[in-house]
Amino acid sequence: PIHPSSGLAKGPFVPHNCAVSPRDLFESQFFGHKKGSFTCADADHLGLLREAHGGVFFLDELETLDPMFQAKLLRVLDDGEVRPVGSSRSHRVAVRLIAATNRDAREMIDEGFLREDLYYRLRGFEIRLPPLSERAQFIALLVRHFLPPSAPDPTEVALDALAGADWPGNVRELMNVVRSAAAVAQGAPIALAHLPPGYDAPRERAETAASAAGLSID
């Protein structure tokens, strides 16, 4: 993992899924707020960026973040400062920001989901994580990982069928299929007949994409 292996391992790791950021609470969530700055603000709140100070702030599903809020985040990346809602004082933050998306960044820019200036500000180092359909050699290892330690190994025919699936849902989809098949097998080795419909024969593979970009703010 990036965080434990980095020079910031002693700092906090703060993950956040952008898909669950309500429009009216974005600034409070990210930048914090002062007590009494709005209804229900009954105490000071640091905000995610200040909580991650000295560590790593992980933004998942970046493409779901409202473009208006992307502009506010861009300002933080440029200045290295956050100002809590209701405060006249800004605070310095030093975090490593890692952003992840399951869509092609250039497509998102063209469609208006991602600001181009934010993309280039984040793109300090980019990692493309290939979809599971491009990593069929790991299917058997993942299947074994998702099975209970005492469960018998699946049959070779079943593993071949799983290796030939396209897996648009990637690892989470494989995990659910394996657990479903294990329940049907009831302690026996998972065979072709135990796999859910649609997974019991090799299928034509479909390509998906996932990428992540990271940046240190000093």
N, CA, C and O of each residue as an XYZ file, in Angstrom:
872
protein
N       0.825     -1.204      0.000
C       0.000      0.000      0.000
C       0.864      1.260      0.000
O       1.959      1.271      0.563
N       0.366      2.309     -0.630
C       1.153      3.532     -0.775
C       1.402      4.195      0.575
O       2.529      4.599      0.863
N       0.373      4.315      1.403
C       0.532      5.051      2.658
C       1.542      4.408      3.606
O       2.458      5.096      4.056
N       1.413      3.111      3.931
C       2.383      2.505      4.854
C       3.814      2.540      4.333
O       4.761      2.544      5.120
N       3.981      2.565      3.005
C       5.322      2.526      2.416
C       5.922      3.906      2.215
O       7.083      4.019      1.824
N       5.157      4.955      2.473
C       5.628      6.312      2.204
C       6.305      6.906      3.429
O       6.265      6.347      4.525
N       6.929      8.059      3.205
C       7.550      8.765      4.308
C       6.537      9.429      5.230
O       6.908     10.031      6.238
N       5.254      9.319      4.882
C       4.185      9.905      5.702
C       3.424      8.850      6.489
O       2.315      9.102      6.960
N       4.021      7.657      6.635
C       3.318      6.542      7.273
C       2.925      6.838      8.716
O       1.962      6.266      9.227
N       3.665      7.728      9.376
C       3.330      8.057     10.765
C       2.164      9.035     10.855
O       1.562      9.199     11.916
N       1.852      9.680      9.742
C       0.721     10.601      9.718
C      -0.581      9.861      9.473
O      -0.559      8.665      9.182
N      -1.717     10.542      9.584
C      -3.018      9.887      9.396
C      -3.297      9.567      7.933
O      -2.792     10.233      7.028
N      -4.102      8.548      7.719
C      -4.629      8.233      6.392
C      -6.125      8.510      6.448
O      -6.862      7.838      7.170
N      -6.570      9.506      5.680
C      -7.970      9.942      5.725
C      -8.608      9.686      4.366
O      -8.333     10.419      3.415
N      -9.459      8.657      4.249
C     -10.145      8.390      2.979
C     -11.496      9.082      2.924
O     -12.142      9.292      3.951
N     -11.920      9.435      1.709
C     -13.244     10.042      1.541
C     -13.795      9.678      0.176
O     -13.096      9.792     -0.831
N     -15.041      9.241      0.136
C     -15.718      8.937     -1.117
C     -16.488     10.178     -1.558
O     -17.432     10.605     -0.893
N     -16.072     10.751     -2.692
C     -16.693     11.995     -3.164
C     -18.171     11.824     -3.504
O     -18.923     12.798     -3.506
N     -18.591     10.594     -3.792
C     -19.985     10.354     -4.168
C     -20.946     10.614     -3.007
O     -22.148     10.766     -3.226
N     -20.432     10.667     -1.779
C     -21.306     10.876     -0.619
C     -21.126     12.275     -0.030
O     -21.454     12.506      1.134
N     -20.607     13.203     -0.829
C     -20.440     14.580     -0.363
C     -21.674     15.400     -0.718
O     -21.850     15.750     -1.885
N     -22.538     15.720      0.252
C     -23.704     16.557     -0.047
C     -23.264     17.948     -0.497
O     -22.295     18.494      0.032
N     -23.968     18.522     -1.465
C     -23.594     19.829     -2.012
C     -23.507     20.891     -0.926
O     -22.596     21.718     -0.938
N     -24.450     20.873      0.017
C     -24.500     21.944      1.006
C     -23.522     21.737      2.161
O     -23.410     22.598      3.034
N     -22.806     20.598      2.177
C     -21.874     20.338      3.277
C     -20.436     20.172      2.803
O     -19.551     19.867      3.602
N     -20.197     20.370      1.514
C     -18.851     20.134      0.989
C     -17.790     20.956      1.720
O     -16.800     20.408      2.203
N     -17.998     22.262      1.798
C     -16.987     23.109      2.420
C     -16.768     22.744      3.876
O     -15.634     22.747      4.356
N     -17.834     22.434      4.572
C     -17.701     22.037      5.964
C     -16.942     20.718      6.088
O     -16.082     20.575      6.958
N     -17.263     19.741      5.207
C     -16.587     18.445      5.249
C     -15.102     18.578      4.977
O     -14.280     17.989      5.679
N     -14.759     19.346      3.962
C     -13.366     19.427      3.534
C     -12.553     20.463      4.311
O     -11.401     20.213      4.669
N     -13.149     21.613      4.567
C     -12.400     22.725      5.140
C     -12.684     22.951      6.626
O     -11.943     23.670      7.297
N     -13.756     22.337      7.141
C     -14.121     22.530      8.542
C     -15.042     23.727      8.726
O     -15.346     24.436      7.767
N     -15.483     23.950      9.955
C     -16.339     25.103     10.231
C     -16.174     25.528     11.687
O     -15.685     24.784     12.536
N     -16.603     26.751     11.927
C     -16.593     27.291     13.280
C     -17.958     27.082     13.921
O     -18.983     27.048     13.239
N     -17.954     26.947     15.211
C     -19.201     26.792     15.951
C     -20.123     27.974     15.678
O     -19.709     29.132     15.738
N     -21.388     27.657     15.376
C     -22.369     28.693     15.130
C     -22.357     29.268     13.737
O     -23.111     30.202     13.465
N     -21.520     28.744     12.824
C     -21.434     29.305     11.477
C     -22.647     28.971     10.630
O     -22.903     29.646      9.632
N     -23.405     27.940     11.006
C     -24.649     27.608     10.323
C     -25.486     26.742     11.256
O     -25.005     26.300     12.300
N     -26.733     26.501     10.882
C     -27.626     25.693     11.710
C     -27.011     24.325     11.977
O     -26.482     23.686     11.068
N     -27.083     23.882     13.224
C     -26.559     22.584     13.686
C     -25.041     22.580     13.850
O     -24.480     21.550     14.224
N     -24.359     23.686     13.585
C     -22.920     23.746     13.827
C     -22.704     24.082     15.300
O     -22.405     25.224     15.650
N     -22.860     23.065     16.165
C     -22.815     23.292     17.604
C     -21.412     23.129     18.185
O     -21.232     23.215     19.400
N     -20.406     22.891     17.317
C     -19.021     22.785     17.776
C     -18.088     23.036     16.592
O     -18.490     22.898     15.436
N     -16.840     23.407     16.888
C     -15.856     23.566     15.824
C     -15.577     22.205     15.170
O     -15.607     21.168     15.833
N     -15.308     22.228     13.871
C     -15.005     21.002     13.127
C     -13.764     21.243     12.274
O     -13.721     22.206     11.508
N     -12.750     20.380     12.396
C     -11.493     20.575     11.694
C     -11.638     20.479     10.179
O     -11.041     21.269      9.448
N     -12.417     19.528      9.709
C     -12.500     19.257      8.278
C     -11.501     18.189      7.874
O     -10.492     17.981      8.549
N     -11.785     17.512      6.769
C     -10.986     16.366      6.346
C      -9.541     16.748      6.033
O      -8.622     16.010      6.387
N      -9.326     17.876      5.383
C      -7.969     18.255      4.995
C      -7.087     18.536      6.210
O      -5.916     18.156      6.222
N      -7.619     19.176      7.201
C      -6.825     19.426      8.413
C      -6.652     18.158      9.233
O      -5.639     17.992      9.912
N      -7.636     17.257      9.176
C      -7.477     15.967      9.845
C      -6.340     15.160      9.228
O      -5.662     14.395      9.915
N      -6.139     15.342      7.915
C      -5.099     14.592      7.206
C      -3.736     15.277      7.265
O      -2.777     14.769      6.685
N      -3.626     16.393      7.935
C      -2.374     17.152      7.985
C      -1.207     16.255      8.408
O      -1.277     15.574      9.432
N      -0.149     16.263      7.618
C       1.016     15.431      7.913
C       0.905     14.013      7.400
O       1.805     13.201      7.612
N      -0.213     13.701      6.713
C      -0.429     12.340      6.221
C      -0.967     12.329      4.807
O      -0.543     13.113      3.958
N      -1.912     11.426      4.564
C      -2.445     11.200      3.221
C      -3.957     11.409      3.222
O      -4.666     10.907      4.093
N      -4.437     12.159      2.231
C      -5.872     12.360      2.026
C      -6.238     11.669      0.721
O      -5.748     12.038     -0.346
N      -7.104     10.660      0.813
C      -7.470      9.853     -0.351
C      -8.878     10.206     -0.804
O      -9.839     10.044     -0.051
N      -8.997     10.691     -2.044
C     -10.289     11.034     -2.637
C     -10.693      9.937     -3.613
O     -10.055      9.769     -4.652
N     -11.729      9.200     -3.295
C     -12.214      8.144     -4.181
C     -13.386      8.666     -5.010
O     -14.129      9.539     -4.562
N     -13.547      8.129     -6.214
C     -14.596      8.532     -7.146
C     -14.571     10.040     -7.391
O     -15.583     10.727     -7.250
N     -13.408     10.528     -7.755
C     -13.215     11.962     -7.989
C     -14.188     12.516     -9.019
O     -14.574     13.683     -8.954
N     -14.587     11.664     -9.984
C     -15.454     12.145    -11.070
C     -16.841     12.562    -10.583
O     -17.567     13.230    -11.319
N     -17.224     12.187     -9.365
C     -18.543     12.549     -8.836
C     -18.525     13.881     -8.090
O     -19.570     14.360     -7.648
N     -17.351     14.477     -7.949
C     -17.248     15.741     -7.230
C     -17.733     16.891     -8.113
O     -17.271     17.049     -9.243
N     -18.653     17.682     -7.600
C     -19.230     18.786     -8.359
C     -18.131     19.714     -8.879
O     -17.232     20.082     -8.123
N     -18.189     20.104    -10.171
C     -17.166     20.995    -10.742
C     -16.965     22.281     -9.955
O     -15.849     22.795     -9.895
N     -18.030     22.812     -9.348
C     -17.886     24.023     -8.548
C     -16.973     23.772     -7.349
O     -16.167     24.627     -6.981
N     -17.107     22.598     -6.747
C     -16.267     22.267     -5.604
C     -14.855     21.894     -6.042
O     -13.900     22.056     -5.284
N     -14.729     21.389     -7.284
C     -13.397     21.114     -7.811
C     -12.580     22.401     -7.872
O     -11.375     22.389     -7.620
N     -13.239     23.517     -8.210
C     -12.548     24.809     -8.261
C     -12.070     25.214     -6.873
O     -10.972     25.749     -6.724
N     -12.890     24.960     -5.859
C     -12.494     25.282     -4.488
C     -11.319     24.408     -4.046
O     -10.419     24.873     -3.347
N     -11.335     23.153     -4.455
C     -10.239     22.257     -4.107
C      -8.956     22.681     -4.822
O      -7.864     22.585     -4.262
N      -9.095     23.147     -6.054
C      -7.941     23.623     -6.806
C      -7.265     24.777     -6.070
O      -6.037     24.863     -6.032
N      -8.060     25.649     -5.495
C      -7.510     26.795     -4.751
C      -6.684     26.304     -3.562
O      -5.635     26.872     -3.260
N      -7.146     25.271     -2.898
C      -6.401     24.713     -1.761
C      -5.078     24.122     -2.230
O      -4.048     24.297     -1.579
N      -5.110     23.420     -3.365
C      -3.893     22.819     -3.893
C      -2.870     23.885     -4.265
O      -1.667     23.686     -4.096
N      -3.349     25.011     -4.770
C      -2.445     26.093     -5.166
C      -1.862     26.821     -3.956
O      -0.676     27.149     -3.930
N      -2.707     27.070     -2.955
C      -2.283     27.890     -1.814
C      -1.766     27.072     -0.642
O      -0.978     27.563      0.166
N      -2.219     25.798     -0.550
C      -1.836     24.987      0.609
C      -2.487     25.458      1.887
O      -1.963     25.223      2.976
N      -3.642     26.133      1.767
C      -4.341     26.655      2.934
C      -5.830     26.358      2.848
O      -6.391     26.276      1.755
N      -6.466     26.199      3.996
C      -7.916     26.035      4.057
C      -8.478     27.060      5.033
O      -7.837     27.416      6.022
N      -9.681     27.525      4.738
C     -10.359     28.463      5.634
C     -11.680     27.847      6.052
O     -12.559     27.671      5.208
N     -11.854     27.512      7.327
C     -13.111     26.921      7.787
C     -14.293     27.849      7.546
O     -14.148     29.072      7.548
N     -15.456     27.259      7.340
C     -16.680     28.031      7.171
C     -16.917     28.862      8.433
O     -16.866     28.339      9.546
N     -17.174     30.148      8.255
C     -17.439     31.026      9.388
C     -16.199     31.584     10.052
O     -16.301     32.270     11.069
N     -15.024     31.303      9.497
C     -13.778     31.796     10.089
C     -13.130     32.816      9.164
O     -13.299     32.755      7.947
N     -12.389     33.753      9.743
C     -11.635     34.731      8.950
C     -10.161     34.353      8.862
O      -9.351     35.094      8.306
N      -9.825     33.196      9.417
C      -8.422     32.763      9.475
C      -8.207     31.522      8.624
O      -9.007     30.588      8.666
N      -7.129     31.514      7.853
C      -6.765     30.335      7.063
C      -5.724     29.506      7.811
O      -4.979     30.021      8.644
N      -5.688     28.210      7.495
C      -4.761     27.295      8.154
C      -3.936     26.563      7.104
O      -4.480     26.102      6.101
N      -2.636     26.452      7.322
C      -1.772     25.718      6.423
C      -2.014     24.221      6.574
O      -2.199     23.722      7.685
N      -2.012     23.511      5.450
C      -2.130     22.056      5.476
C      -1.032     21.452      4.613
O      -0.752     21.947      3.521
N      -0.417     20.394      5.096
C       0.592     19.659      4.342
C       0.126     18.210      4.257
O       0.247     17.453      5.220
N      -0.397     17.840      3.119
C      -0.908     16.479      2.941
C      -0.460     15.939      1.588
O      -0.161     16.704      0.671
N      -0.418     14.638      1.476
C      -0.269     14.004      0.158
C      -1.680     13.642     -0.297
O      -2.382     12.872      0.359
N      -2.073     14.201     -1.415
C      -3.415     13.971     -1.938
C      -3.377     12.898     -3.019
O      -2.646     13.021     -4.001
N      -4.163     11.854     -2.834
C      -4.291     10.787     -3.825
C      -5.738     10.757     -4.285
O      -6.654     10.657     -3.469
N      -5.940     10.844     -5.588
C      -7.288     10.833     -6.145
C      -7.446      9.617     -7.046
O      -6.525      9.257     -7.780
N      -8.609      8.989     -6.990
C      -8.873      7.796     -7.788
C     -10.178      7.945     -8.550
O     -11.129      8.559     -8.066
N     -10.210      7.379     -9.744
C     -11.426      7.378    -10.556
C     -11.486      6.091    -11.355
O     -10.450      5.519    -11.696
N     -12.689      5.634    -11.655
C     -12.829      4.406    -12.456
C     -13.147      4.730    -13.918
O     -13.567      3.858    -14.678
N     -12.942      5.997    -14.301
C     -13.168      6.401    -15.682
C     -11.913      7.031    -16.257
O     -11.029      7.458    -15.514
N     -11.834      7.090    -17.580
C     -10.706      7.716    -18.239
C     -10.751      9.227    -17.999
O     -11.771      9.874    -18.235
N      -9.640      9.770    -17.529
C      -9.603     11.178    -17.157
C      -9.872     12.103    -18.337
O     -10.595     13.089    -18.195
N      -9.302     11.799    -19.499
C      -9.511     12.659    -20.665
C     -10.974     12.667    -21.087
O     -11.496     13.710    -21.481
N     -11.633     11.532    -21.011
C     -13.059     11.470    -21.342
C     -13.864     12.329    -20.371
O     -14.792     13.024    -20.786
N     -13.521     12.289    -19.090
C     -14.241     13.075    -18.094
C     -14.055     14.566    -18.324
O     -14.978     15.354    -18.119
N     -12.851     14.951    -18.752
C     -12.603     16.362    -19.056
C     -13.447     16.796    -20.248
O     -14.072     17.856    -20.222
N     -13.460     15.969    -21.294
C     -14.235     16.295    -22.498
C     -15.729     16.378    -22.210
O     -16.436     17.167    -22.837
N     -16.218     15.573    -21.267
C     -17.641     15.545    -20.939
C     -18.014     16.549    -19.856
O     -19.189     16.674    -19.511
N     -17.034     17.264    -19.317
C     -17.322     18.292    -18.330
C     -17.428     17.808    -16.904
O     -17.886     18.550    -16.035
N     -17.015     16.576    -16.640
C     -17.093     16.052    -15.276
C     -15.854     16.384    -14.456
O     -15.908     16.395    -13.226
N     -14.746     16.652    -15.123
C     -13.493     16.921    -14.426
C     -12.833     18.164    -15.010
O     -12.680     18.281    -16.226
N     -12.444     19.087    -14.140
C     -11.743     20.285    -14.574
C     -10.348     19.914    -15.069
O      -9.627     19.156    -14.420
N      -9.984     20.457    -16.223
C      -8.679     20.115    -16.784
C      -7.548     20.644    -15.907
O      -6.527     19.975    -15.747
N      -7.719     21.843    -15.336
C      -6.654     22.387    -14.491
C      -6.477     21.564    -13.216
O      -5.359     21.424    -12.720
N      -7.574     21.020    -12.683
C      -7.464     20.166    -11.500
C      -6.752     18.861    -11.853
O      -5.934     18.361    -11.081
N      -7.070     18.323    -13.016
C      -6.424     17.075    -13.458
C      -4.906     17.247    -13.531
O      -4.163     16.399    -13.035
N      -4.444     18.327    -14.139
C      -3.008     18.530    -14.274
C      -2.358     18.876    -12.937
O      -1.176     18.602    -12.728
N      -3.127     19.474    -12.037
C      -2.580     19.770    -10.698
C      -2.420     18.482     -9.894
O      -1.493     18.363     -9.093
N      -3.307     17.530    -10.101
C      -3.243     16.262     -9.379
C      -2.236     15.287     -9.991
O      -1.703     14.414     -9.305
N      -1.986     15.448    -11.283
C      -1.220     14.440    -11.995
C       0.284     14.543    -11.729
O       1.082     14.709    -12.652
N       0.659     14.441    -10.436
C       2.068     14.400    -10.104
C       2.663     13.050    -10.458
O       3.785     12.966    -10.957
N       1.909     11.999    -10.197
C       2.308     10.638    -10.542
C       1.040      9.847    -10.785
O       0.142      9.828     -9.942
N       0.962      9.199    -11.925
C      -0.268      8.504    -12.310
C      -0.044      7.002    -12.367
O       0.961      6.532    -12.900
N      -0.981      6.264    -11.819
C      -0.940      4.804    -11.834
C      -2.209      4.293    -12.490
O      -3.312      4.650    -12.077
N      -2.063      3.476    -13.490
C      -3.216      2.832    -14.103
C      -3.351      1.422    -13.534
O      -2.430      0.610    -13.623
N      -4.490      1.153    -12.961
C      -4.766     -0.169    -12.420
C      -5.578     -0.937    -13.451
O      -6.745     -0.612    -13.670
N      -4.993     -1.950    -14.095
C      -5.718     -2.675    -15.139
C      -6.967     -3.351    -14.587
O      -6.960     -3.791    -13.438
N      -8.038     -3.446    -15.372
C      -9.242     -4.147    -14.922
C      -8.943     -5.631    -14.722
O      -7.977     -6.164    -15.267
N      -9.774     -6.272    -13.946
C      -9.566     -7.691    -13.631
C      -9.559     -8.536    -14.895
O      -8.882     -9.563    -14.945
N     -10.301     -8.123    -15.914
C     -10.351     -8.888    -17.152
C      -8.990     -8.956    -17.844
O      -8.765     -9.830    -18.681
N      -8.082     -8.041    -17.503
C      -6.735     -8.045    -18.077
C      -5.732     -8.745    -17.162
O      -4.541     -8.805    -17.468
N      -6.217     -9.271    -16.047
C      -5.319     -9.929    -15.085
C      -5.840    -11.315    -14.727
O      -5.931    -11.685    -13.556
N      -6.178    -12.067    -15.766
C      -6.762    -13.394    -15.554
C      -5.834    -14.316    -14.767
O      -6.294    -15.264    -14.133
N      -4.518    -14.039    -14.806
C      -3.573    -14.907    -14.108
C      -3.719    -14.833    -12.594
O      -3.207    -15.689    -11.872
N      -4.427    -13.793    -12.110
C      -4.613    -13.647    -10.662
C      -5.963    -14.182    -10.183
O      -6.233    -14.179     -8.982
N      -6.799    -14.634    -11.092
C      -8.146    -15.089    -10.713
C      -8.078    -16.209     -9.681
O      -8.766    -16.153     -8.662
N      -7.254    -17.226     -9.936
C      -7.188    -18.369     -9.017
C      -6.749    -17.935     -7.621
O      -7.288    -18.418     -6.626
N      -5.775    -17.025     -7.539
C      -5.304    -16.545     -6.235
C      -6.412    -15.781     -5.510
O      -6.594    -15.946     -4.304
N      -7.145    -14.951     -6.237
C      -8.222    -14.179     -5.614
C      -9.363    -15.076     -5.164
O      -9.937    -14.865     -4.095
N      -9.697    -16.081     -5.976
C     -10.753    -17.020     -5.593
C     -10.377    -17.713     -4.289
O     -11.206    -17.844     -3.387
N      -9.131    -18.155     -4.192
C      -8.672    -18.823     -2.963
C      -8.727    -17.857     -1.777
O      -9.046    -18.257     -0.657
N      -8.417    -16.591     -2.028
C      -8.442    -15.587     -0.958
C      -9.853    -15.372     -0.430
O     -10.038    -15.168      0.770
N     -10.852    -15.414     -1.309
C     -12.228    -15.152     -0.903
C     -12.911    -16.358     -0.275
O     -13.974    -16.224      0.330
N     -12.312    -17.525     -0.413
C     -12.883    -18.728      0.192
C     -12.414    -18.882      1.636
O     -11.319    -18.429      1.969
N     -13.213    -19.508      2.505
C     -12.750    -19.785      3.864
C     -11.500    -20.667      3.826
O     -11.353    -21.470      2.905
N     -10.597    -20.539      4.801
C      -9.361    -21.325      4.795
C      -9.586    -22.830      4.704
O      -8.769    -23.548      4.127
N     -10.682    -23.306      5.267
C     -10.946    -24.748      5.285
C     -11.655    -25.253      4.024
O     -11.829    -26.460      3.854
N     -12.060    -24.343      3.145
C     -12.801    -24.754      1.947
C     -11.868    -25.426      0.937
O     -10.715    -25.020      0.796
N     -12.358    -26.450      0.235
C     -11.529    -27.111     -0.785
C     -11.326    -26.211     -1.995
O     -12.108    -25.291     -2.233
N     -10.278    -26.479     -2.752
C     -10.016    -25.692     -3.957
C     -11.093    -25.944     -5.010
O     -11.587    -27.066     -5.125
N     -11.464    -24.919     -5.779
C     -12.429    -25.109     -6.874
C     -11.855    -26.044     -7.940
O     -10.646    -26.266     -7.996
N     -12.717    -26.578     -8.767
C     -12.259    -27.428     -9.866
C     -11.574    -26.578    -10.930
O     -11.829    -25.378    -11.031
N     -10.708    -27.200    -11.718
C     -10.013    -26.478    -12.778
C     -10.999    -25.931    -13.811
O     -10.797    -24.845    -14.355
N     -12.061    -26.684    -14.077
C     -13.052    -26.233    -15.051
C     -13.732    -24.955    -14.557
O     -13.951    -24.026    -15.335
N     -14.061    -24.908    -13.278
C     -14.691    -23.710    -12.713
C     -13.738    -22.522    -12.762
O     -14.145    -21.409    -13.094
N     -12.473    -22.760    -12.434
C     -11.491    -21.673    -12.476
C     -11.293    -21.161    -13.898
O     -11.136    -19.959    -14.113
N     -11.299    -22.076    -14.872
C     -11.163    -21.654    -16.264
C     -12.324    -20.760    -16.687
O     -12.135    -19.773    -17.398
N     -13.534    -21.117    -16.238
C     -14.708    -20.312    -16.578
C     -14.614    -18.927    -15.942
O     -14.942    -17.926    -16.579
N     -14.165    -18.869    -14.684
C     -14.029    -17.582    -14.005
C     -12.935    -16.731    -14.657
O     -13.072    -15.512    -14.768
N     -11.860    -17.378    -15.081
C     -10.773    -16.647    -15.730
C     -11.196    -16.077    -17.082
O     -10.594    -15.115    -17.558
N     -12.212    -16.651    -17.703
C     -12.666    -16.178    -18.997
C     -13.765    -15.145    -18.935
O     -14.171    -14.619    -19.972
N     -14.262    -14.836    -17.740
C     -15.328    -13.829    -17.607
C     -14.761    -12.428    -17.794
O     -13.555    -12.222    -17.651
N     -15.622    -11.461    -18.114
C     -15.114    -10.105    -18.373
C     -15.022     -9.241    -17.126
O     -14.243     -8.288    -17.123
N     -15.770     -9.519    -16.070
C     -15.693     -8.849    -14.778
C     -15.799     -7.326    -14.864
O     -14.859     -6.627    -14.487
N     -16.918     -6.803    -15.350
C     -17.081     -5.339    -15.358
C     -17.092     -4.748    -13.954
O     -16.766     -3.575    -13.769
N     -17.468     -5.558    -12.961
C     -17.452     -5.089    -11.576
C     -16.152     -5.376    -10.867
O     -16.030     -5.141     -9.665
N     -15.167     -5.888    -11.609
C     -13.824     -6.140    -11.092
C     -13.819     -7.032     -9.842
O     -14.597     -7.982     -9.762
N     -12.954     -6.734     -8.874
C     -12.710     -7.649     -7.759
C     -13.951     -7.835     -6.892
O     -14.198     -8.936     -6.402
N     -14.736     -6.777     -6.696
C     -15.938     -6.919     -5.859
C     -16.929     -7.886     -6.494
O     -17.584     -8.657     -5.793
N     -17.041     -7.847     -7.813
C     -17.937     -8.772     -8.502
C     -17.445    -10.209     -8.330
O     -18.236    -11.110     -8.050
N     -16.152    -10.419     -8.496
C     -15.588    -11.758     -8.315
C     -15.826    -12.260     -6.893
O     -16.180    -13.423     -6.701
N     -15.637    -11.407     -5.908
C     -15.834    -11.795     -4.514
C     -17.252    -12.295     -4.281
O     -17.446    -13.329     -3.642
N     -18.251    -11.569     -4.796
C     -19.642    -11.984     -4.592
C     -19.971    -13.272     -5.329
O     -20.728    -14.102     -4.826
N     -19.400    -13.442     -6.527
C     -19.639    -14.674     -7.276
C     -19.051    -15.869     -6.535
O     -19.685    -16.920     -6.443
N     -17.842    -15.709     -6.009
C     -17.195    -16.802     -5.272
C     -17.985    -17.155     -4.014
O     -18.174    -18.334     -3.712
N     -18.441    -16.158     -3.291
C     -19.194    -16.426     -2.056
C     -20.548    -17.078     -2.363
O     -21.014    -17.947     -1.627
N     -21.164    -16.642     -3.461
C     -22.418    -17.264     -3.866
C     -22.207    -18.722     -4.248
O     -22.981    -19.590     -3.846
N     -21.155    -18.994     -5.028
C     -20.868    -20.368     -5.455
C     -20.513    -21.248     -4.269
O     -20.899    -22.416     -4.227
N     -19.776    -20.698     -3.297
C     -19.404    -21.470     -2.115
C     -20.637    -21.857     -1.303
O     -20.709    -22.957     -0.757
N     -21.614    -20.938     -1.227
C     -22.850    -21.244     -0.497
C     -23.619    -22.363     -1.183
O     -24.182    -23.232     -0.518
N     -23.645    -22.344     -2.523
C     -24.338    -23.392     -3.275
C     -23.600    -24.717     -3.143
O     -24.229    -25.771     -3.048
N     -22.264    -24.674     -3.136
C     -21.468    -25.903     -3.068
C     -21.577    -26.601     -1.719
O     -21.384    -27.814     -1.631
N     -21.884    -25.847     -0.672
C     -22.079    -26.402      0.670
C     -20.909    -27.276      1.125
O     -21.105    -28.407      1.572
N     -19.709    -26.748      1.010
C     -18.534    -27.454      1.505
C     -17.817    -28.298      0.478
O     -16.689    -28.728      0.721
N     -18.433    -28.550     -0.659
C     -17.791    -29.302     -1.736
C     -16.950    -28.346     -2.580
O     -17.151    -27.133     -2.521
N     -16.022    -28.870     -3.353
C     -15.258    -27.990     -4.255
C     -16.193    -27.273     -5.226
O     -17.091    -27.895     -5.793
N     -15.991    -25.983     -5.419
C     -16.823    -25.233     -6.364
C     -16.620    -25.796     -7.760
O     -15.498    -25.864     -8.263
N     -17.728    -26.198     -8.380
C     -17.697    -26.738     -9.733
C     -18.464    -25.808    -10.659
O     -19.058    -24.827    -10.213
N     -18.450    -26.116    -11.935
C     -19.117    -25.280    -12.921
C     -20.593    -25.110    -12.595
O     -21.151    -24.028    -12.775
N     -21.226    -26.176    -12.116
C     -22.660    -26.138    -11.825
C     -22.993    -25.223    -10.640
O     -24.145    -24.821    -10.478
N     -21.996    -24.893     -9.813
C     -22.244    -24.045     -8.646
C     -22.150    -22.558     -8.964
O     -22.558    -21.726     -8.155
N     -21.622    -22.219    -10.120
C     -21.460    -20.814    -10.479
C     -22.797    -20.206    -10.887
O     -23.631    -20.902    -11.466
N     -23.023    -18.918    -10.597
C     -24.273    -18.258    -10.996
C     -24.432    -18.263    -12.513
O     -23.437    -18.340    -13.234
N     -25.665    -18.182    -13.008
C     -25.888    -18.109    -14.462
C     -25.106    -16.951    -15.082
O     -25.065    -15.849    -14.535
N     -24.497    -17.217    -16.215
C     -23.712    -16.198    -16.900
C     -22.229    -16.276    -16.609
O     -21.416    -15.675    -17.310
N     -21.872    -17.035    -15.551
C     -20.460    -17.203    -15.212
C     -19.995    -18.640    -15.450
O     -18.836    -18.966    -15.191
N     -20.872    -19.483    -15.932
C     -20.556    -20.904    -16.051
C     -19.990    -21.271    -17.413
O     -19.963    -22.446    -17.779
N     -19.534    -20.267    -18.174
C     -18.869    -20.522    -19.451
C     -18.028    -19.291    -19.782
O     -18.412    -18.176    -19.430
N     -16.883    -19.473    -20.455
C     -16.067    -18.311    -20.829
C     -16.859    -17.338    -21.690
O     -17.652    -17.748    -22.537
N     -16.639    -16.050    -21.468
C     -17.317    -15.019    -22.246
C     -16.290    -14.112    -22.896
O     -15.125    -14.105    -22.499
N     -16.712    -13.349    -23.892
C     -15.826    -12.381    -24.523
C     -15.513    -11.281    -23.525
O     -16.412    -10.747    -22.876
N     -14.250    -10.948    -23.405
C     -13.840     -9.976    -22.411
C     -14.110     -8.559    -22.880
O     -13.927     -8.230    -24.052
N     -14.547     -7.727    -21.950
C     -14.784     -6.310    -22.235
C     -13.780     -5.496    -21.444
O     -13.483     -5.825    -20.295
N     -13.251     -4.433    -22.043
C     -12.233     -3.631    -21.387
C     -12.880     -2.524    -20.560
O     -13.811     -1.853    -21.003
N     -12.360     -2.353    -19.349
C     -12.723     -1.209    -18.507
C     -11.428     -0.543    -18.092
O     -10.351     -1.071    -18.367
N     -11.510      0.604    -17.437
C     -10.284      1.309    -17.045
C     -10.421      1.891    -15.668
O     -11.521      2.240    -15.239
N      -9.292      2.001    -14.958
C      -9.257      2.676    -13.656
C      -7.916      3.356    -13.550
O      -6.911      2.830    -14.029
N      -7.884      4.563    -12.902
C      -6.624      5.269    -12.772
C      -6.598      6.013    -11.459
O      -7.630      6.258    -10.833
N      -5.395      6.363    -11.058
C      -5.258      7.141     -9.838
C      -4.108      8.110    -10.012
O      -3.137      7.827    -10.713
N      -4.227      9.219     -9.383
C      -3.155     10.194     -9.471
C      -2.831     10.693     -8.073
O      -3.727     10.800     -7.235
N      -1.567     11.000     -7.806
C      -1.175     11.456     -6.476
C      -0.336     12.717     -6.548
O       0.345     12.972     -7.541
N      -0.397     13.518     -5.461
C       0.354     14.762     -5.419
C       0.677     15.078     -3.965
O      -0.161     14.879     -3.086
N       1.874     15.564     -3.707
C       2.249     16.027     -2.376
C       2.133     17.551     -2.339
O       2.573     18.242     -3.258
N       1.544     18.053     -1.281
C       1.448     19.499     -1.072
C       2.381     19.843      0.070
O       2.181     19.370      1.188
N       3.376     20.640     -0.179
C       4.336     21.013      0.871
C       4.187     22.490      1.202
O       4.903     23.005      2.061
